[in-house]
Amino acid sequence: MAVVESKAITTCKLLIDGKWTEVKTNEFTKVTNPSTGEIIAQTPMCGAKEVDLAVQSAERAFPAWAETPIVERTRVMFKFKALLEKNYDDIAKLVSREHGKTIAEAKASVFRGMEVVEFALGIPSLIMGECMENIATNVDCETMRHPLGVCVGITPFNFPAMVPLWMYPIALTCGNTFVLKPSEKVPLTAMFIAELLLEAGLPAGVFNIVHGGKESVDALLTHPKVKAISFVGSTPIAKYIYEVGTAHGKRVQSAGGAKNHIIIMPDADMDQTVQALQASAFGCAGERCMAGSLAVPVGSAADEVMERLVESSKKMKVGPTHEGGSYDMGPLVTKDHLTKVKSIIEKGAAEGADLVLDGRKIEVKEAPNGFYLGPTIFDKVKPGTTLVKEEIFGPVLSVVRVNSVDEAIELGNACPFGNGAVIFTNSGHAAREFKHRFNAGMIGINVGVPAPMAWFPFTGWNNSFYGDLHIQGRESIQFYTQQKMTMTRWFGASKGSTFKDPIWKGKNQ
Ligand code: NAD
């Protein structure tokens, strides 16, 4: 059992050596159902001692797992995929219960995670090295990819299933062992899915879970047996993880926060654009690193977009999601996060932007203790203000009106983040200019949320990513492996060529 019932609430356990292990601590973070405000579990805030147990478990399991033929490692993933499918509805419900996504959003996110498992199933082909015969006379050369050892995943609250699944299916299939430190705010989904890994036949110790916050993360970053760290979270912590991890000799990929611009040209298909803009800004209550949080209508596009967007956003139904229902948007993850987002709204209004839709006025009578905020829209936001500079991570859309695509690109390129950027247009020229010149790693052309699928890397730029090799796609296989080059000569194997290179003639022959 992944959890222990203590008094009224459930305490999360660690997964070490394939067994769920209780932690002795007095420090906990409460896990709430944000739809109701009810406490549903508590996460033990672990330290160096528990981290060492988890890393040692992974270290012990590594030699046998690394030597397990890759097709056998992949077969475990096939079984895991089947179990994810079988438990799809329950996983989505759990995501919704601890995070607040609507069931449809939760299902979509789990599906995206399952696609990473599908990608990992192809690793026997994708991991193959290169070889060349007779690179010199009787000399052959080849490269092979080897696993690294103990890899670590540290994940954020906003995708309890998907973001951990970005990491370990690939790391494990490549032959590494893994320690996951899920967000202390949403640990339950990660634990439920870990049970499926065990059920799929993953040997004990190959996958481990440790809980906590800064203290456990610091212990992971500095542990001598940890070889690589995958992190997803906010920018200040992403930068910290990269700096401390690399200073301790780890390979690090560290994805941070975002401020994704959505440019709307006057020639865009307005029906499609308004629908996509609304979904991008308010889907998952804006708690997405690829959310379109800053709309930039160009010239005459502004009035039409604003009028239609405000009208349609007003109609969005906000309410409790954990039992299904037909709500368009759920709550924010915690009361603290709700308070933080509300304080940014206050600041935005104080800085002079037009608050044309105020989500703070929302009332959810059926769940009065939930952490709700309705869709919020600021128009005529000035460049350089808080609403333009800061990631808000809630259902708050800021709108900066500009007069040309050049001005829109210039505004975007002044942004310190660089995750995603989108243009809605029917002009090939405007789209090409935007695609070529915009300083962000993931570009959408008439696509509201250009989050790549598992087969492509999640290519954040600037302060949205620290490291060299991104999460997902072939880059992730490079991240979780190291290459070995072997050069071979067998004396007398063949007579070799009689060709003499004219440059060398008379020198060493
Ligand atoms: P967060 O940075 O607060 O936490 C992320 C992880 O870091 C958690 O596991 C947490 O326990 C740990 N952590 C928190 N404070 C720490 C500290 N001081 N030292 C060491 N570790 C610490 O992020 P969050 O609030 O959980 O998630 C939201 C953020 O994640 C947003 O900024 C969002 O844009 C970002 N995100 C980015 C991507 C991406 O691919 N770029 C994807 C999803 C989320």
Residues whose N, C-alpha, C, O or C-beta is under 5 A from the ligand:
A	BS01	NAD	I154 T155 P156 F157 N158 K181 P182 S183 E184 G212 G213 K214 V217 V232 G233 S234 T235 I237 A255 G256 G257 A258 C289 G460 S464
